[in-house]
Amino acid sequence: MNAPAPSESPKARRIVDAARAILRDEGARGLSMRGVAVRLGISLSNVQYYFRARDDLLRAVVDDYLAQCLRAMEAATAEADGMPLAERRERLLRDALRHGHEMTEMCRIFRELWSLAAHDEPVEALLDAYYAGYAASLATALVGPEAPATLRQRAVLLVLPFVEGYSVAGRTLEADQGAAVDLLVELLGTLDAV
């Protein structure tokens, strides 16, 4: 039996949400089927009905979480539509860098996902697909869908590694988040001129 997608079953949704909370709070090592059952106050067999093994649950959590992240990026991009380009860039970059500066849930979970991907090919494949989608959304957000492919690629090559690196080291840098956003907006402006 294939487990239903979390959106198809309220109980599967609760299980995935509880597993994500454990992943965030305790890391991948703390995630177990029994731990999810205890957190939800249900039997282990209830969890196993929806997810036969821990790996199945973990991959469902990863897939669901990455899909939520992409939807959030697309929503932020849609909200910024119609803004002047520099203002749109500043708003989106400020939001993206906030995760590393504040150590949000996203930052905590992604650290776990990067670690898992080093040893779990299906998780690695899910992350690869996520970053491909994220790069496409980021390119549209930063330079627009009408920009030449080379400009879109250069913008992503500049910003994506910066945002990911900032999520790891942002809180330790002497420059504040605003300075980082200003620098990126300035560098993106130089790409426009090329």
C-alpha positions as CSV (number, residue, x, y, z in Angstrom):
1,M,0.0,0.0,0.0
2,N,1.3,3.5,-0.8
3,A,0.8,6.0,1.9
4,P,-1.7,8.8,1.0
5,A,-0.3,12.2,0.5
6,P,-0.6,14.3,3.7
7,S,-3.1,16.5,1.9
8,E,-5.3,13.5,1.2
9,S,-5.7,12.3,4.8
10,P,-6.1,14.4,7.9
11,K,-4.3,11.8,10.0
12,A,-1.4,11.5,7.5
13,R,-1.2,15.3,7.6
14,R,-1.0,15.2,11.4
15,I,1.7,12.5,11.3
16,V,3.8,14.4,8.8
17,D,3.4,17.7,10.8
18,A,4.5,15.9,14.0
19,A,7.4,14.3,12.3
20,R,8.5,17.7,10.9
21,A,8.3,19.2,14.4
22,I,10.5,16.4,15.8
23,L,13.0,16.9,12.9
24,R,13.1,20.6,13.7
25,D,13.4,20.2,17.5
26,E,15.5,17.1,17.8
27,G,17.1,16.5,14.5
28,A,16.9,13.4,12.3
29,R,18.4,11.3,15.0
30,G,15.4,12.0,17.2
31,L,12.9,11.1,14.6
32,S,11.3,7.7,15.1
33,M,7.9,6.2,14.3
34,R,7.4,5.6,18.0
35,G,8.3,9.2,18.9
36,V,5.7,10.5,16.4
37,A,3.1,8.2,17.9
38,V,3.9,9.4,21.4
39,R,3.8,13.0,20.3
40,L,0.4,12.5,18.8
41,G,-1.0,10.3,21.5
42,I,-1.8,7.5,19.0
43,S,-0.6,3.9,18.7
44,L,2.5,3.0,16.7
45,S,0.4,0.9,14.4
46,N,-1.6,4.0,13.5
47,V,1.6,5.7,12.3
48,Q,2.7,2.5,10.5
49,Y,-0.7,2.2,8.7
50,Y,0.2,5.4,6.8
51,F,4.0,5.0,6.7
52,R,5.4,1.5,6.8
53,A,8.9,2.6,7.8
54,R,10.8,5.5,9.2
55,D,12.4,6.2,5.8
56,D,8.9,6.4,4.2
57,L,7.8,8.9,6.8
58,L,11.1,10.9,6.5
59,R,10.8,11.2,2.8
60,A,7.1,12.2,3.1
61,V,8.2,15.0,5.5
62,V,11.0,16.1,3.2
63,D,8.8,16.1,0.1
64,D,6.0,17.9,1.9
65,Y,8.3,20.5,3.5
66,L,10.1,21.3,0.3
67,A,6.9,21.7,-1.6
68,Q,5.7,24.2,1.1
69,C,9.0,26.1,0.8
70,L,8.6,26.4,-3.0
71,R,5.0,27.6,-2.6
72,A,6.1,30.2,-0.1
73,M,8.8,31.5,-2.5
74,E,6.2,31.6,-5.4
75,A,3.8,33.5,-3.1
76,A,6.4,36.0,-2.1
77,T,7.3,36.5,-5.7
78,A,3.7,37.0,-6.6
79,E,3.3,39.6,-3.8
80,A,6.2,41.5,-5.1
81,D,5.0,41.6,-8.7
82,G,4.4,45.1,-9.9
83,M,7.1,46.6,-7.6
84,P,10.0,48.4,-9.2
85,L,12.8,45.9,-9.8
86,A,15.2,47.2,-7.1
87,E,12.4,47.3,-4.5
88,R,11.3,43.8,-5.4
89,R,14.8,42.5,-5.1
90,E,15.3,44.2,-1.7
91,R,12.1,42.8,-0.3
92,L,12.7,39.2,-1.5
93,L,16.3,39.2,-0.4
94,R,15.5,40.6,3.0
95,D,13.0,37.8,3.5
96,A,15.4,35.1,2.2
97,L,18.2,36.3,4.5
98,R,16.0,36.6,7.5
99,H,16.0,32.8,7.9
100,G,19.8,32.7,8.5
101,H,19.8,35.7,10.7
102,E,17.0,34.6,13.0
103,M,17.6,30.8,12.8
104,T,14.1,30.1,11.7
105,E,12.4,26.8,11.4
106,M,13.4,26.7,7.8
107,C,17.1,27.1,8.6
108,R,17.0,24.4,11.3
109,I,15.2,21.9,9.0
110,F,17.4,22.6,6.0
111,R,20.5,21.9,8.1
112,E,19.0,18.5,8.9
113,L,18.1,17.9,5.3
114,W,21.6,18.7,4.0
115,S,23.0,16.2,6.5
116,L,20.5,13.5,5.5
117,A,21.1,14.1,1.8
118,A,24.7,13.1,2.3
119,H,23.6,9.5,3.2
120,D,20.2,9.1,1.6
121,E,19.9,9.2,-2.2
122,P,16.1,9.8,-2.2
123,V,16.4,12.8,0.1
124,E,19.3,14.0,-2.0
125,A,17.1,13.7,-5.1
126,L,14.3,15.6,-3.4
127,L,16.7,18.4,-2.5
128,D,18.1,18.5,-6.0
129,A,14.5,18.9,-7.4
130,Y,13.8,21.6,-4.8
131,Y,16.8,23.6,-5.7
132,A,16.1,23.4,-9.4
133,G,12.6,24.8,-8.7
134,Y,13.9,27.4,-6.2
135,A,16.5,28.6,-8.8
136,A,13.8,29.0,-11.4
137,S,11.6,31.0,-9.0
138,L,14.5,33.0,-7.8
139,A,15.6,33.9,-11.4
140,T,12.1,35.1,-12.2
141,A,11.9,37.1,-8.9
142,L,15.3,38.8,-9.3
143,V,15.4,39.6,-13.0
144,G,12.0,38.8,-14.4
145,P,10.7,36.1,-16.8
146,E,11.5,38.2,-19.8
147,A,15.2,38.5,-19.0
148,P,17.7,36.6,-21.2
149,A,18.7,33.2,-19.9
150,T,22.3,34.2,-19.3
151,L,21.2,37.0,-17.0
152,R,18.8,34.7,-15.1
153,Q,21.5,32.2,-14.7
154,R,24.1,34.8,-13.5
155,A,21.6,36.2,-10.9
156,V,21.0,32.7,-9.5
157,L,24.7,31.9,-9.5
158,L,25.2,35.0,-7.4
159,V,22.3,34.9,-5.0
160,L,21.5,31.2,-4.4
161,P,24.8,30.2,-2.9
162,F,24.9,33.5,-0.9
163,V,21.5,32.9,0.6
164,E,22.3,29.3,1.5
165,G,25.7,30.3,3.0
166,Y,24.1,33.1,4.9
167,S,21.7,30.6,6.4
168,V,24.7,28.9,8.0
169,A,26.9,31.8,8.9
170,G,24.7,35.0,8.8
171,R,24.4,35.3,12.6
172,T,28.2,35.4,13.0
173,L,29.0,38.0,10.4
174,E,29.9,41.5,11.5
175,A,27.8,43.2,8.8
176,D,24.1,43.3,9.4
177,Q,21.4,41.8,7.2
178,G,20.6,45.1,5.7
179,A,24.2,45.5,4.5
180,A,24.1,42.1,2.9
181,V,20.8,42.9,1.1
182,D,22.2,46.2,-0.1
183,L,25.3,44.5,-1.5
184,L,23.3,41.9,-3.3
185,V,20.9,44.5,-4.8
186,E,24.0,46.5,-5.9
187,L,25.6,43.4,-7.5
188,L,22.4,42.4,-9.2
189,G,22.2,46.0,-10.6
190,T,25.7,45.5,-12.2
191,L,24.4,42.3,-13.9
192,D,21.6,44.3,-15.5
193,A,24.1,46.6,-17.1
194,V,26.1,43.8,-18.7
